[in-house]
Amino acid sequence: MAPPNKITWVSPKNGKHPKFSVHAGMDNGQKVYVARAHHQNGIIPGKFVTGHTSAYIPFDSKEIAVSNYEVIFTFIHSIIRH
């Protein structure tokens, strides 16, 4: 487990993100979290939208859905909120 002042990337299961994922905004009334995915030999930043089972990354001037992705999890939020 990472120290309390660190962030780490975690792979969600079944479209559920960890409780202390980094919230980045809203998309059509749904919370959006910071995500990334490995795609064509690179790591591409993107978003995970609550209620979806995929993350979305920009690629070749399009937004594409990816089923294998990671979201940022921070231990800082878990300490501050308790």
Buried (B, 14 or more C-beta within 10 A) or exposed (E): EEEEEEBEEBEBEEBEBBEBBBBBEEEEEEBBBBBBBEBEEEEBEBBBBBEBEBBBBEBEEEEBEBEEBBBBBBBEBEEEEE
